[in-house]
Amino acid sequence: METLWALFVLFLKTGLLSFGGGYSVMPIIEQETMTRGWIGPGEFAELIAVAGLSPGPMATNTATMIGYRTAGVAGAIAATAGIVLPSLVIIALAAAFSMKLFRQPWFRTLFYGLRPIVTGLIIYSALYVAFHSAPNSLSWSTLATLFIAATSFYGLVRYKWHPVKVILAAAVAGVVLF
């Protein structure tokens, strides 16, 4: 029982401090788990590799695997609950607060006014990554990617295709073209 509580508290603190994504808290998790003797150096590297390949958030996957290795299923539950709880509470509070604000006309106007800005930032990020990953080359794969993106956008806007269908179609197109 003491180990379960220690797992919960460790990952609760980690969840509270996890700004910047899962990789940013890996040194904290590594130090804390190795200090307690829960995980060895080679084991931690393996856990990171598996957590990175698994679907879902990196820190949550790592917490779950460390909890399982340390105290079985109960440990996995305790560690996962600890790392997820801070985010869950913050999201619940933010949702409750924003629902109250969303009733205000000025907030709805502000919220909808941010949509084009967010869209612009996403497009900028995509273009930045695209042009900085291969600054002086316009290859067939770049053109194929742009074609898939443009076709997806056109289908979403013009024909109101469901986003899941667009994602699946884009995936099939990617497999065929690449």
QUINORCOR-V884507 format. One record per backbone hydrogen bond with DSSP energy under -1.0 kcal/mol. CO is the residue of the C=O (numbers start at 1). NH is the residue of the N-H. Records with the same first field share a line. If there is no record, write none. Layout:
CO: NH + NH
This chain:
1: 5
2: 6
3: 7
4: 8
5: 9
6: 10
7: 11
8: 12
9: 13
10: 14
11: 15
12: 16
13: 17
17: 19
22: 25
25: 29
26: 30
27: 31
28: 32
29: 33
30: 34
31: 35
32: 36
33: 38 + 39
40: 44
41: 45
42: 46
43: 47
44: 48
45: 49
46: 50
47: 51
48: 52
49: 53
50: 54
57: 61
58: 62
59: 63
60: 64
61: 65
62: 66
63: 67
64: 68
65: 69
66: 70
67: 71
68: 72
71: 75
72: 76
73: 77
74: 78
75: 79
76: 80
77: 81
78: 82
79: 83
80: 84
81: 85
84: 88
85: 89
86: 90
87: 91
88: 92
89: 93
90: 94
91: 95
92: 96
93: 97
94: 98
95: 99
96: 100
97: 101
98: 102
101: 104
104: 108
105: 109
106: 110
107: 111
108: 112
109: 113
110: 114
114: 118
115: 119
116: 120
117: 121
118: 122
119: 123
120: 124
121: 125
122: 126
123: 127
124: 128
125: 129
126: 130
127: 131
128: 132
129: 133
134: 137
139: 143
140: 144
141: 145
142: 146
143: 147
144: 148
145: 149
146: 150
147: 151
148: 152
149: 153
150: 154
151: 155
152: 156
153: 157
154: 158
155: 161
162: 166
163: 167
164: 168
165: 169
166: 170
167: 171
168: 172
169: 173
170: 174
171: 175
172: 176
173: 177
174: 178
